[in-house]
Amino acid sequence: MESQPIRILHVLDQLSVGSGVSNVVMGYVRNINPSKFIIDLAIYLPSDKKLIKEVEAKKGRVYQLPCISFPFATDYRKGFAKVLEKEFYNIVHGHLLTAAFLFMKEAKRKGVAHRIIHTHSCGVDNTLKRFRNKALTILIPLYANHYMSCSNMAADYAYGKFVGKKVQVILNAIEPDRFRFNIDKRNETRKALGLKVDDLCIGHVGRFASIKNHTFLLNAFNELLQIKNNVKLVLVGDGDLRGEIEQQIREFNIGQAVHIIGESDIVENYYQAFDQFWFPSFREGWGVAGLEAQCAGLPCLFSENVPREIVVIENNVKFLRINDPTKWASEAQNLGIIERQDVTQAIYDCNLDISTQIRKLEDGYEAMLQGS
């Protein structure tokens, strides 16, 4: 009799095309071997119904929990405990570092043998949040017994104090064929954006949060506009700081040169339309958007805070400090519009494709289960 696939419960905040962690988990949902594993999800924020249906189409279950209300989060903990009473899980895979002590405690109490905490970040927006997060993560070793990370940098940030804890790095990989350069998609998307053939299009993909450093990005773009008038900026994303970003655009009087797309489930089309990709983040645990941009053959300007591990073709990437917007403008002018190439094979060669990383994840799960 053929064995049934094993259900793994992943814990995160929401399902959204604008969330990096959500996109990573959806990559697992889409690509994990369905004869071996099925991924269920526990979320607590309002989520994209299309993504929920996609999980369900893969036979996964999506549990909507009460919102987390610190310090005790009683309703959330009770809701999570009920999920574990409905279905027996050998593995709970959590992506909420600062709330891990809540659901991991319940998982341990309910007898879940393997409790994974998986970090995707190298920090947060301000000092107060950093102190809060450090305090909230102190209890993690009491309840988690496996550690994963999206990069060595993120592992050092999150687990540096957990001496002797082995961390498995599962890189935030992509589906290369989705982002492969496509001249037809480029022309179609640029036409929809109203871009001329000789317009230099600067692109950015990321949520509107201070850690992404849109203020610097707009300053640098404004500097570029002073020396080159046929440039456009396309921002794909949304978030709490959108109003502030729109205000800065008005203050610079550059609205005619800036397109704000919002969240998009066809982000791959915008990479085709770009001529350069700018990534001036204060911190990145991994920076999957930078990997997607490279896969589309784009020249990239990255801040020095982006992990070097995502570099696929060194000649296409330049790391710059984020203290001089004029320098970014100068580098962008020098780059101009380059002839795009198909670099998807380089993604495979660097093992940054989802098929390679999902095998690592599956091997990790199987090792845990065999050791239980």
C-alpha positions in Angstrom: 0.0 0.0 0.0 1.4 3.4 -1.1 2.3 5.6 1.9 0.5 8.9 2.2 2.5 12.2 1.9 3.5 13.8 5.2 1.9 17.1 6.1 4.3 19.9 7.2 2.8 23.0 9.0 4.4 26.3 8.0 3.7 29.3 10.2 3.9 32.8 8.8 2.0 36.1 9.0 0.2 36.2 5.7 0.0 35.2 2.0 0.7 38.2 -0.1 2.5 38.8 -3.4 4.2 41.8 -1.7 5.7 39.7 1.1 9.1 38.2 0.5 8.6 35.4 3.1 5.2 34.7 1.6 6.8 34.3 -1.9 9.4 32.0 -0.5 6.8 29.7 1.2 4.6 29.7 -1.9 7.7 28.6 -3.8 7.9 25.6 -1.5 4.2 25.0 -1.9 4.5 25.0 -5.7 7.6 22.9 -6.0 7.8 20.4 -3.1 7.3 16.7 -4.1 3.6 16.1 -3.6 4.1 12.4 -3.3 6.3 13.0 -0.2 5.0 16.2 1.4 2.0 18.5 1.6 2.4 22.0 3.1 -0.3 23.4 5.4 -0.2 27.0 6.5 -1.1 28.8 9.7 -1.5 32.6 9.1 -3.0 35.4 11.1 -3.2 38.5 8.8 -5.7 39.0 5.9 -4.3 37.3 2.9 -4.6 37.0 -0.9 -7.5 34.7 -1.7 -5.9 33.6 -5.0 -2.8 32.4 -3.1 -5.0 30.6 -0.5 -6.8 28.8 -3.4 -3.4 27.8 -4.9 -2.4 26.2 -1.6 -5.7 24.4 -1.4 -5.3 23.2 -5.0 -2.1 21.5 -3.9 -4.2 19.8 -1.2 -2.8 22.0 1.5 -4.9 23.5 4.3 -4.8 27.2 5.3 -5.6 28.0 9.0 -6.7 31.6 9.8 -5.6 32.3 13.3 -6.5 35.3 15.6 -4.1 38.3 15.3 -1.1 38.3 17.6 -1.6 40.8 20.4 1.5 41.1 22.7 2.5 40.5 25.4 0.4 37.4 25.9 -1.3 36.7 22.5 -3.7 34.4 24.3 -6.2 34.1 21.4 -3.4 33.4 18.9 -1.9 30.7 21.2 -5.2 29.0 21.7 -6.0 29.1 18.0 -2.6 27.5 17.2 -3.1 24.8 19.8 -6.5 23.9 18.2 -4.8 23.5 14.8 -2.4 21.0 16.4 -5.3 19.1 17.9 -7.0 18.8 14.5 -4.0 17.4 12.7 -0.9 15.6 14.0 2.3 17.2 12.7 5.8 15.7 13.1 7.2 19.0 11.8 6.3 22.6 12.4 8.3 25.0 10.3 8.0 28.6 11.5 9.0 31.8 9.7 8.0 34.3 12.5 11.2 34.9 14.4 9.8 37.3 17.0 6.7 35.2 17.6 8.4 31.9 17.6 8.2 31.5 21.4 4.4 31.6 21.1 3.7 28.9 18.6 6.9 26.8 19.3 5.9 26.6 22.9 2.5 25.2 21.9 4.1 22.8 19.4 6.4 21.5 22.0 3.6 21.1 24.5 1.5 19.2 21.9 4.4 16.8 21.2 5.6 18.0 17.8 8.9 16.3 17.5 10.6 18.7 15.0 10.2 22.4 15.5 12.1 24.6 12.9 12.6 28.3 13.2 13.6 29.9 9.9 15.0 33.4 9.7 14.7 35.6 6.6 16.0 38.9 7.9 19.1 40.7 8.9 17.4 43.4 11.0 14.5 45.8 11.3 13.8 49.4 10.8 14.8 51.1 14.0 16.6 50.7 17.3 13.5 50.2 19.5 12.3 47.3 17.3 15.8 45.8 17.4 15.8 45.8 21.2 12.2 44.4 21.2 13.2 41.6 18.8 16.3 40.6 20.7 14.2 40.3 23.8 11.5 38.2 22.0 14.0 35.8 20.5 15.8 34.9 23.8 13.3 32.2 24.5 13.6 30.5 21.1 16.1 27.8 22.2 13.7 26.6 24.8 11.2 25.5 22.2 12.8 25.2 18.7 15.1 22.3 18.0 16.1 23.0 14.4 17.4 26.2 12.8 17.2 27.4 9.2 18.2 30.6 7.5 18.1 32.2 4.1 21.8 33.2 4.2 24.8 33.1 6.4 24.4 36.8 7.1 20.8 36.3 8.4 21.9 33.3 10.4 24.7 35.3 12.1 22.1 38.1 12.9 19.5 35.8 14.3 21.4 32.9 15.9 24.8 34.3 16.7 24.1 34.0 20.4 23.0 30.4 20.1 26.4 28.8 20.5 26.6 25.3 19.2 23.4 25.4 17.2 23.8 24.1 13.7 21.9 26.2 11.1 20.9 24.8 7.7 21.0 27.4 5.0 18.2 27.1 2.5 18.7 29.9 0.0 15.7 31.9 -1.2 15.8 30.6 -4.7 13.7 31.5 -7.8 12.1 29.9 -10.8 14.6 31.0 -13.5 12.3 30.4 -16.5 9.8 32.9 -15.0 12.4 35.7 -15.0 14.3 34.9 -18.2 14.7 37.9 -20.5 11.9 38.1 -23.0 12.0 40.9 -25.6 8.3 40.6 -26.4 7.3 41.1 -22.8 9.7 44.0 -22.5 8.2 45.8 -25.5 4.7 45.1 -24.3 5.3 46.2 -20.7 7.2 49.3 -21.7 4.4 50.3 -24.1 1.8 49.9 -21.2 4.0 52.1 -19.1 4.3 54.8 -21.8 8.0 54.4 -22.1 9.9 55.5 -25.2 12.5 53.3 -26.9 15.4 55.5 -25.7 14.0 56.1 -22.1 16.3 54.8 -19.4 14.1 52.9 -17.0 15.3 52.5 -13.4 13.4 49.8 -11.5 12.9 48.8 -7.9 10.9 45.9 -6.4 10.1 45.9 -2.7 7.7 46.8 0.0 7.4 50.4 1.0 9.2 50.2 4.4 12.1 52.2 5.7 14.5 49.3 5.6 14.2 49.4 1.8 15.5 53.0 1.8 13.2 54.5 -0.8 14.1 58.0 0.5 17.7 57.5 -0.7 16.5 55.9 -3.9 14.4 59.0 -4.8 17.2 61.3 -3.9 19.6 59.4 -6.2 17.0 59.3 -9.0 16.4 63.0 -8.6 20.1 63.6 -9.1 20.1 61.5 -12.2 17.2 63.6 -13.6 19.4 66.7 -13.3 21.9 65.3 -15.8 19.6 63.1 -18.0 16.1 64.0 -18.8 14.9 60.8 -20.5 14.9 58.6 -17.4 12.0 57.0 -15.6 11.6 55.3 -12.3 9.2 52.3 -11.8 8.5 51.2 -8.2 6.8 47.9 -7.8 5.4 47.4 -4.3 3.3 48.8 -1.5 3.3 49.3 2.2 2.9 51.7 5.2 5.3 54.3 3.8 3.6 54.7 0.5 2.1 58.1 1.5 5.5 59.4 2.6 7.1 58.2 -0.7 4.4 59.9 -2.7 4.9 63.1 -0.7 8.7 63.1 -1.5 7.9 62.6 -5.2 5.7 65.7 -5.0 8.3 67.7 -3.2 10.9 66.9 -5.9 8.3 67.6 -8.5 9.2 64.4 -10.4 5.8 62.8 -10.6 5.9 62.8 -14.4 9.0 60.5 -14.3 7.9 58.1 -11.6 5.4 55.2 -11.9 4.2 53.5 -8.7 2.8 50.1 -9.7 1.7 48.7 -6.3 1.8 45.0 -5.5 1.8 42.8 -8.6 1.5 39.1 -9.3 3.2 39.6 -12.7 6.4 41.3 -11.3 8.5 39.3 -13.8 7.1 41.5 -16.6 8.4 44.7 -15.0 11.9 43.3 -14.7 11.8 43.0 -18.5 10.8 46.6 -18.9 13.6 47.9 -16.6 17.0 48.9 -17.9 18.7 48.9 -14.5 17.8 47.6 -11.0 18.5 49.7 -7.9 18.6 48.1 -4.5 19.7 50.6 -1.8 18.4 48.7 1.3 19.7 49.4 4.8 19.7 45.6 5.4 18.7 42.5 3.5 18.6 38.9 4.9 18.9 37.7 1.3 17.4 40.0 -1.3 15.5 37.8 -3.7 14.5 40.8 -5.8 18.1 41.3 -6.6 18.4 37.7 -7.7 15.3 38.0 -9.9 16.7 41.2 -11.5 20.0 39.4 -12.4 18.0 36.5 -13.8 16.3 39.0 -16.2 19.8 40.1 -17.3 19.7 43.5 -15.7 22.7 45.5 -14.5 22.3 46.1 -10.8 23.3 48.7 -8.3 23.2 47.2 -4.8 23.9 48.8 -1.4 26.8 47.3 0.5 24.2 45.8 2.9 23.0 43.3 0.3 24.5 39.8 0.8 27.2 39.0 -1.7 25.8 35.5 -1.9 23.1 36.6 -4.4 25.6 37.7 -7.0 25.4 35.5 -10.1 27.4 37.4 -12.7 29.9 39.8 -11.1 30.1 42.1 -14.1 26.4 42.9 -13.8 26.5 44.0 -10.2 28.1 47.0 -8.5 28.0 47.5 -4.7 27.8 51.1 -3.6 27.6 52.9 -0.3 24.3 54.6 0.6 25.8 57.9 1.7 26.1 59.6 -1.7 23.1 59.7 -4.1 25.2 61.6 -6.6 27.5 58.5 -6.9 24.5 56.3 -7.7 23.3 58.8 -10.4 26.8 58.9 -11.9 27.1 55.1 -12.0 23.6 54.8 -13.6 24.5 57.3 -16.3 27.7 55.4 -17.1 25.8 52.1 -17.3 23.1 53.4 -19.6 21.0 50.8 -21.4 22.9 47.6 -22.0 22.2 44.7 -24.3 20.3 42.1 -22.3 21.4 38.5 -22.3 19.8 35.2 -21.1 21.6 34.4 -17.8 19.2 31.8 -16.5 21.9 29.1 -16.8 24.0 31.0 -14.4 21.2 30.8 -11.8 21.2 27.0 -12.2 25.1 26.9 -12.1 25.0 28.8 -8.8 22.3 26.4 -7.4 20.0 29.3 -6.9 17.0 27.7 -8.7 14.0 26.5 -6.6 14.4 22.9 -7.7 17.9 22.6 -6.1 16.9 24.4 -2.9 13.6 22.5 -2.5 15.6 19.2 -2.7 17.8 20.5 0.2 14.6 21.3 2.1 13.1 17.8 1.4 16.4 16.2 2.4 16.3 18.1 5.7 12.8 17.0 6.4 13.6 13.4 5.6 16.7 13.5 7.9 14.6 14.8 10.7 11.9 12.2 10.3 14.4 9.4 10.1 16.0 10.6 13.3 12.7 10.9 15.2 
